[in-house]
Amino acid sequence: MGILQVMILFSLCCCCFFFTPSSTAASIEEEDHQNGRQVIDVKGGPEDVVWVVQLSDLHFSVHNPERARDFKDLVGPSLSFINPSLVLITGDLTDGKSKDLLTMKQDEAEWVEYGKVMQDVFEKSGLNKDIFYDVRGNHDAFGVPTIGGLFDFFSKHSINAQLGRSGQVNSVTVQTAIRKLLFVGFDSTMSVGLRGPTNLFGHPTDKLLAKIDSELSQWNSEPTKPVTKISFGHFPLSFSAASDSGKTLRDIFLKHSLSAYLCGHLHTTFGKNLKRHHYSSDNLLTSSKFFQLNAHKKLSESSGNCSNGASAIKEFWEWEMGDWRKSRAMRILSIDRGFLSFVDIDFKLGDKKTIILPTFPIDSRYMVKMSSAGQYRCKSIDRSAYSTIRTLVFSSSPIVLVVVRIYDSRPGNLNVVLESSMNKHDGGTLSRGDLYVAPWNFEAFEDPSPDRYWLQVEATDIAGRSTLTELRPFSVNGLTAKLSWTWKEFVVMGCQWDALYYPILWSFYFCTFSILIIPKLMLAFSKKHHGYRNFIAKKSLINGIAWVFKEFYAVPLLWFGIVVYLFYLLLCPWLLGEVFTDGGEMAFMTFKGWVVKFNKVGKLDFIGVPDIMVVVLPHLFFVVLPTILVTGALAVERGMYREHFLSLSGKKEDDHIEENNGSRSRISDSCWNGKSSTCIDKRWNRNIVLVASLAIFWKHFKSCRLLVKAYDMNPFLHFPVYSLTMPILLTYAIYKTRRV
């Protein structure tokens, strides 16, 4: 089988001019026809301040029409008074799931609705359609066999497609009189869109990485204006695979020291603190390839060198944002004189009349780079940018008062140390928005603690409605506050799952085979008797372990069946199912990935790695491993109860059961044969293990049901070994250990 490698040619776009509402005077100045590069010339005030809007994970669904309805009612009117220079929609535009959430493939009705809703947003917001950029997410690729094919509805209904942006990479430069802001968006979904759930990761190719590198380099030879570089896509880096050559998106982003990478994909289910700081250092441990413990790494003290020959720190921030699907989230990102700030808006309780975005001083938790402290100390930045507190205020009603307050947390509680009214900055006749400023003595707030001082802004509109920002710490001297993840945030943001998949898999096999094979060989060559009584007499851990394994191996065919099954999982296909929307040729899945046939001869190509880990690892750790443990526990319990029975009945293990007329003999015989309910009830340890067995049966049943629905399979025809082996072995163990 071969994988269809698709790289779509970049379309030729026409030069056009447009004007945004409210005297925005932002226009498309030029467009590179060959490369699909767009340049937007932003005119008017406030000078050197630009803001953009990000939305992500809309998941428009025919089964949940309220998502599209709320988007149409809330987003369009909000954009009309926010008046951004760009609107970025970072993937999962549609849901592509059945009502029971188990079948994942494209539904054109959802795409038609997406197109209608976005057209309504254009009209209500008054914004030019050309400033909207959407990228494909994994849900938008479920079951798509070929890019540009019959079921690739993104290439037909997306905004990018309608505007002729057919390439995997699109860049737009927002240009002010002082600065260039380069935004590079890309589609890193797999070239063959498998159905979910084994379609979870981004798969940038070497060709895609080279193109992103080229786009991020486009202004390097024109140093007339400072350039702020920002990239956007769907997948966080923790869910982005390496290319065939081993290169990653992180390598490209570090090379260019992005200000930020904006993404979606994870929603708010795992937490709202899904931010991560990346930097390059020769002192990084090998473990950093696999995981990062904290959102923000601390730079060593030796990096504070002000000499001209000191090497610049290569770093960037990764900011995942919440989803529209459940959280109704929208983000406004501002770039004020090169300083990035953002505010996340929650529309779950309805529309917002006023939105406040402080642009300086910036949040010291996740808006400050490591290099900021050195730049401030070495005075390599323009200190005039520090002379005022600045905030953007977006409102559907006129604002009559804006007040800034700074709190000092050193006494143990928050004390107001500065309270000042802010004045509206004169943006001229072509003002794009309202920037409020207040002068302050920034040097008075220099402090070695990055979270000593906290900022809050309050705005009051003409109707008397008051809006407060959240308290956010700041550090004028560029120090970064500690930012720690919860365990769920660490799992999804701190772990590099592409790098972890095979180490986890082989660690499982190493440990499992060590348990199953090594003790077997040792007991086969051992001349010692390892029984329960020997263990009780000598209280030796080794004797105890040997006795446990002896009991486990004593169950006929159980050990052999488990070992054979584990080898089967390494050597043979797991599943045979439909992986495309149209129900075409079936593909088979191994632990190496899916094999899809396209009538191409040659060696098999595996796709969907490490995406298939969502099937492989849960089966190994929540079905196979518990089955081994439970079957071992059943065998051990039988051995323990046998010794207990023999001690009560006065029998020896090698005695024959003799019939007599006494009641004790009848009870003993019935206990020995496991026929007495009285004796069975006393085996409460066994009953506990049986409950655990039921849990395994239920977990395995749910997994098989999900796979049946996801890939239109019959468990007896398309994956009988996967679906039946563990239940049969567990049932066999329960049956064989019922007698003492």
N, C-alpha and C positions, 0 to 999 in steps of 0.2 A: 504494500500500500504506500502511496505517497501523499503528502499533505499539499493541498493547493495553496501555493504561495502567492498572495495577492498584494500588490502595491499599486494603489490607484494613482493615476496621473493627476497632477494638480491642474485645476481648471483655469481658464483665462477669464479674469474678472474685469469689468469695465470701470473706468474712472468716473466718479460721480461726486457731486457736492450736495451737502444737506445742511440744514440748520435745525438744531434741537429747540424745544420750546423755551419760554421764559428768557428769550434773548441769549440763548446759550452760545451761539456763534462757534460751535464745534463742527468742523467739516472734515471730510475725507480729502486729504491733500493730494495723495498719489497712491497708486497700487502697482506693485511689481507683477506684471501679467504672467511672467514665467514662473515665479516662485510663490505666488499667492500671498505676498506680503502686503499688508495694509498699513497706511500711515494716517492717523487722524490728528489734524492740527486743532488743538484746543485753544480758543481765544477767550479773552476776558478774564475777569478776576473770579475768585482770589488767585493771585499769581502763585505759581509753583505749588499749587494744591490741586490734586486730582482725586476723585473717588469713583469706585466701581462697585457693582453689586454682584454677589455670587449667590446662586441657588443650586441645590443639588438634590438628587434622589427624589424626583417628583413622583415616580411610580404611578402615573395615570393608569387607572384600571377600570375595565368595564364592570367589575364587581364592586368597586368603591368609587362611584361617581362624585362623591363629595370632595375628593382630592382635587380634581380638575375644577369643580365649581368654586371652591375656596380660592384656588389659585387665580382664577379669572376675576373674582370679586375683590381680592385683597392686593394682589401684586401690581396690577395695572394702575390703580389709583395711587398706590404708594410710590411707584416709580415716577409718577407725574410730578411729585414735589421733591423727590430725592434727586432727580435729574442727573443720573450717573453718566460718565463718559463711556462706560462699557457695562454690559450685562453678561456674565459668564454662567452657563448652566452645565455643571460638571457631572453629567452622566445619569444613567437610569431614568430616562425620560418617561418610559412606560414600564409597566410591571411585568407583563408576560407570564403571569401565573394564573392557574385555574382557581376556581372558587375555594377548593380545599387546599390550595397552596402547594400541591404535590406535583402537578404537571407544569413544566416551564418551557414555553415556546411562544413564538410571536403571534400577536393578534392585531391585524391591521386596523380594526375598529379603534383600538387605543391610540394608534398613530394618527388616525384621522382626527380624533378628538384633540390630540396634542397640537396639531396644526391649527385647528379652529380656535383653541384657547389662546395660543400665542398670537394669532392675528388680532384677537380681541384685546390682548395686552398691548400690542403695538398701538392700537387705536386709542385706548384709554390713557396710556402713558404719554402719547404724543412723541415718543422717541422714534428715531429712525431705525428701521429693521436691521440696517447694516452694523449697528453697534452690538447686536446680540450674537453670541458665540455659544453653540452647544457642542458637547462631545459625547461620544458613545460610551455607555456603561455596559457591564456584563449582562444586565437584564435586557438591554437593547440588542444583544447578540445571541440570546438564547435560541438555539436551533437554526441558526443562519449558516447554511452550508458554504456559501460563497459571497464575498463582498460584492455588492452590485447586482446580486442575483434576485430571483423572484421574491424571496422572503426577507431580503435586506431592506426593511422599511425605513431604517434610518437614512439610507441613501436616497430615499424618495420624499420623506415627510419632514426631515429635520430642517432647522433654519440654515445650517451650513450647506446642506444639499440644495436648498432652494436658491441660495446665493452663489452657487457654483464653487463652494469650498469643498472640493471632493478629496483633498489630500488627507493623509493621516496626521499631518502637522500643519497648523495655521498660526501665523504670527500677526500681531497688530501692535503698532507703536503709537502710543498716545503722546503727542509732542506739545509741550508748552514753550514759551519763549526762553525758558531757563533749562529745561530738563527733558530727556526722553525716557518714557516708561515703556519698556518692551514686555509684552505679554505673549507667551508661546504656549499654545494649547495643543494637545496631541491625543490620539486614539491608540491605546495600547491593548485593546481587547485581542483575544487570540484570533488568528487568521481564519480558523474554522470554528464557528460559534456552536459549541456543544450545548445541549440542554443542561439546565441545572439539575442537581446541585453541583456537578463537577465542572462548573464554570464560575470560578470565584476569584481568579488571579488575573492581573495584568501580565501581558507577555510581550514586552518590547523586544523587537529584533535588532540585530546589529545595524541594519539599514535604517530602522526608525531612530535609533540612538544617534547615528551619524547625522540624520536630518535635524533632529532636535539640537544637536551640537552646532550645526551650521546656522540654524535660525537664531540661537542665542549669541552667536558671534557676529551678527550682521552689522552691528554698529561699532565693533572694536577698532576699526580703522578710521573712525571719525570721532576723534576726542574733543570736538568743539563743545559738546554739551555732556554733562554727567548722565550716565545711563543707569536706571534702576531696572533690574531684570526680575520678572515674575513668571512662573510657569503654572499651568493648570491642567489637570487631567482628572480621571475618575478614581484610580486606585491609589491608596496609600502605599508607601514604599514597603511596608511590612507585608503587603499582599501583591507585590510586583516581583515577577521572576527575573532571573538573570538571562541574558541573551545566550546564544550558542557559544560565543567566545568567552562568556563569563562576565561581560560588562553589565553594569546596572545603571538605572536612572540616577541613582545617588552619585555615581562617579561623574556623570555629566554635570549634574547640578553643583557638585563641589568644585569642579573645574571652573565654573563661571561664577561661583559664590553668589548664588541667587539671593535675593532678599527673602523670597518665600515661594513655596510650592503649595498651591491650593488644590484640595481634592475632596472627595466625598466617600461613598461606599459603605462606611461603617455605621452610619446613622447615630442616634443618641442612645441606643440600647446599651452600649458598653460604657457610656459616660460622656460627659460634656467637655472633658479636659483632654481631648485627643489631639495634642500638639506634641511635636518632637523636634529637638534641635540636633542638627548633624554638623559635625566638623571633622576635618582630616588632620590626623596627627600620627607621627611615627611611633608614639608611645602607646597607641591603643593596643589592648590585649586581643588575643585571638578570639576570645568570646564575643567581642563586639560584632563579629561577622554574624553571630547567631542571635544576640539579644542586647538590649540596652536597658539598664535598670531604672533610670530616671529620665524624665522628659528633657531635662537640660543638664548636659555634662559640664563639669567645672574645668576651666582651663588652668593649667599649672602656672605658678607664679613667675616662672622663667620667661613667660611669653610677653611680659611687659617691657619690651625693648623699644625705645624711641628712635634708635639709629635709623638712618636712611636705608641701610642695608638689611634691616630686619624683614624677614619674609612675611607677607600678608597671610592672615588666617583664612583658610578656605572653609566656608561654613554656609549654612542656610537653614531656614525654618521650614518645617512641614506643618501645615495647618489643615486638619480635616474639619469639615463643618457638619452641622446637624442636617437632618433630612426634612423634606417637605412632607413626606408620606404620613408621618405621625406627629412630628414636632412642629410642622408649619414654620420652619426656620428660614430666615433670609439674613445674609451677611452684607454689611457695607464695609469696604476696605478703602482707607484713605492713604495717600502718599503725600505728605506735607514736608517739602524740602528734603525729600529722601527718607523721612521717618515714616514707617508703616504703623498704622493702627487699624483696628477693626471693632465693630460692634455687631453682635448677633441678636437678631430680632425674633421674638416669639409671637406668632400670629394666632396661637391657639385660642386666645380669648377675644379675638376680633382684630380690627384694624388699629393702627397707631396714628394718632393725630400729630405727635411730635417725636422725633428721633434725635438723639444727641450723640455725637461721636467726638470725644476729645482727641485731638491730633498731636498735641504736645503739652506737657511732657508725656512720654509714652509709657505704657504698662511695663514694669520691670520683670514681670513673670515670663512673658513669652513674646515680647516685641523688641527686646534688646538683643543684639548680637554680642558675642564675646569680644569682638574687636572694638565695640563702642567705648569701653572703659579706657583702652589704650589711646584711642583717637581723642577722647576728652582730655586725658592727662597730658598727651603730647601736643595738644592744641592744633591738631591737624584738620579740624573742622571749623566752619564759620560760626563763631560764638554769637553772632547776631541772631541766629536761629533760636537761641536759648532765651532771648530777652523778653519774650511774651508767652503767656499761657494761651493756647489756641484751641478752639473747638468748633466743629461744624454743627449747625442746628438745622434740621430739615423739619418743616411743619406745613400742614395744610391751612393753618391760620396764622395771622401776623403775630410775631413774638414781641412782647413788650419789655421783658426783663430776663437777663441771663446772669447768673451769679455762680462764681467758682469758690469752692472752699477747699482748703488744704488742712489735713488733720495730722497731728503728731501722735504716734502710737507708743513712744518711748515710756510715758508714765504708766503704761499698763492698760490704759483706755485711750480712746480717741479724743484729743483736745484740738479745737479749732485754733490754728496759728495764723491763718490768712483767710480773709473773706473779702471778695472784691467783685464789683459789678463789671461785666464784660461789655465792651463796645463793639458794635457791628463794624467789621472791616469794609471799607469802601471798595467794592469790586468794579466800580465803573458802570457804564451803561450796558455792558455785555456781561454782567455778573451771572455766573453759573450757579451760585448758591451762597448761603449766608455763613460767613466765617466770623466768629466773635473772638476778640482778643482782650487780654488784660496784662499790663506790664507788671513785672515782678523782679525781685533781686534773686536770681536763680542761684547765685553763689551761697546764699544763706541756707540753701537746702542741700548742700553737699554733705554727704554722710557716708561712712563706711558700711552702713546697713542699707541694702537695696529695698527693704520694705518698711522703713521707719515712717516715711511720709506717704499719705494716701490722698487721692484726688477725687473730688465729686463736683459735678456741675448740675445746676438746676435751671430750668427754663420755664417761663410762664407766658402763656399766649394771651391774646386779647379777650378770650372768654374766661380767663381766670384759671385755666387748667394748668397744673404744675406737673412737670416731668423731671425726674431725678435719674441720673446715671448710677450705676453700681459703683461702689468704692473700689478704686484700683490703685495698687502701690506704684510708685515711680521712683526713679533714681536719675537725677540730672547728670551724674558723673558716669552713667553707663554701666552700673553694676547690675547683675542679673539676680533676681530673687529665685529661691528654690522652688521648683515645680515638680511635684511627685505625682505618680499615677496611683490609682486604685489597682487592685489585682486584675480586674477586668480590663482596664485601660492598658495595663502592661501587656496582657495577653494579646490584644489586637494591635497595639502600636509598638510595643517594645520588642516583640519577637519577630525575627525575620523568618517567616514560615517556609519560604522557598529553600533557604539554607538548612532549615531544621528537619525537613521531611525525611530525607534518607538517614541522617543520624538517629532519629527517633525510631524509624523502621528497623534498622540493623541492630540497634540496641535492644529492641524487643526480641528479635530473633536470637541474638547472642544470649540474652538472659534465659529465654525459654528453652533453647536447646541445651544450655548449661544445666538447667533443672531436669530436663527430660532424659538426657543421654549420659552425662558424666556420672551421676549416681548409679545409673543402670549398669554401667561398665564396672564401677568400683564394687558394687554388690555382687556382680557376677564372678569376680575374682577374689572376693573376700571369703575367708574361711570361718569368720566369726558368726555367731548367731545373734542377729539383731531383732529382738522381740520386745514386746511391751514390758514384760517382767524384767528383762535385762536393763531396759532404760530406767525403770522405777528403782531398781536395786542400786545402780551405779550413778544415777542422776547426771549422766554425761550428755552434753549438748550434741556431740557427734553421734552417740548411740540413739538419741531421740530423733535426729534427722534421718539416720539410717533406717530406723523403724518406720517412720512416716513414709519414706519412699518405698520400703518393702511392701507396706500395705497397699500403696498406690499401684505398684507394679503387679500386685497379686490379682487385680481385676482383669480377667482374660480379655484380650483384644483392645482394651481401653487405651493403653499406652501406645500400642501400634497404630491405632486409628488416629490419634492426635498427631503423632509424628508424621504420618503419611499426609494428613490434611495440611499441615504446615508446609510440607514440601510442595504439595499441590498449589498452594497459594503463591509460591515462588515461581513455579514452572508453567502453570496453566492459566487460561483465562478465568476471570471471576464471573463476568456478566456478558450477556449478548443482548443488546437492546437498540431501540430507535433513538438516535441522538439528534435528529434534525426535525424541523417543524413539519416537513411534508411527508414524514413517515417513509423515507426512502430506504436505501440499503442499510442493513443493520451493522453495527460496529461491536467489537468486543473490547473489554477492559481488563487489563492486568494491573499489577502493582506499579508498572512502569508508565501507565497511561492508557489512553484509548487508541485503538487501531481502526482507522476509517479507510475503506477501500474506494478509490476513485478510478478503477480500471487502469491502474498504473502498475507496471511490473517493477521489481527491485525489492530491496530490503524493506522491512516494515519500519514505518515511522510512528513514534508514539507522541501523541499530543495530550494536552490536559494535565501536565505535570508542573507543579505539585497539586493541581486542583483535585485530583482523585484522592487526595489525602482525607477528604471529608467522608469518603466511603471506607478507605483502607484502615486508617487509624482507629476510628470508632469501632469497627468490627474486631480488630485485634485486641484493643484494650477493654472494650465493654462487652464482648461476647466470647472471644476465644480465650483470653486470659482468665476471666471469671469462671468459664467452664472448666478449665484445667484446675483451678483452685477448688471449685465446688466438688468436682469428681474426686479430687484428692481428699477433701474433707469427708466425703461420704465413705471412702475406703478406710480412712483413719478411724472414723466413728464406729464403723463395723468392727474393726479390730479391738477398739477399746471396750465396746459393749460385749464382745465375745469373751474377753478376759474377765469382765465383770460378771458375766453369766456363769462362767466356769468356776469362779471363786464362790458364787452363791450356791451352785448345784453340787460342788465338791468334785466336779469332773476335771480331768486333765485335758489338755488340748488334743492329745492323741487317743483319748478314750473313744470307744464306740458307744453309740447311744443304744442302751439296752431297754427293752420293754419290760415293764413289770406292772403289777396291779395297783401300785400305790398312786395316790393323787399327785405327790411331788414329782414322780416320773412323768406323769401325763402333762403336767405343767411345764416340766423341763423340756419334754419333747416338742411341745407346741411352741415354746419360746425359741428353741433351737431352729425350728423350721420357719419361724417368723409368722406363725398363724394366729397367735394369741393377741387379741386387741389390748389386753392388759399389759403385755410385755412391750408392744409397739408404742403404747402411750408413754411408757417410761423412757423411751429414747427421745427425750426432748431436744438433745443436741442435733439429732437427725432431722427433727421437725424444723428446726431453725434453718438448717442447710437446705431443706426442701423449699422453704419460703424464698431463699436466695435463688434457688433453681427456677422458681416461677418468675422471679424478676428478670432472669436471663432470657427465659422463653419470651417474655413480653417485650423486652428490648429488641430481641432478634426479630420478632414478628413485626414490630413497628418499622424497623429498618428495611425488612423485605417488602413491606407494604409501600413504603416510600419509593423504593426502587421500581416496583411493579408499576406504580403510577407515573413515575418520572420518565421511564424509558419504554413504556408499553410492553412489558415483559410478562411471561408466564413463569412462575418460579419452578415449575416441574420440567419446563422445556428449555428455558434460557439461562437459568443459573441454579440447577438442582444441587450441585455440590456445595455452593455457597449457602443456599437456603436450608438444606436438609442435614448436612453433616453434623454440625454442633448440636442441634436438637436430638438427633439419633444417638450420638455419643452420650449426651447427658441423660437421656432416657435409659439407655443401656446401663449406665453407671447406677442410676436409681434402682433399676430392676435387680442388678447383680448384688447390690449391697443390702437388699431388704432382709436377708437372712443373716443371723449371727453365726 
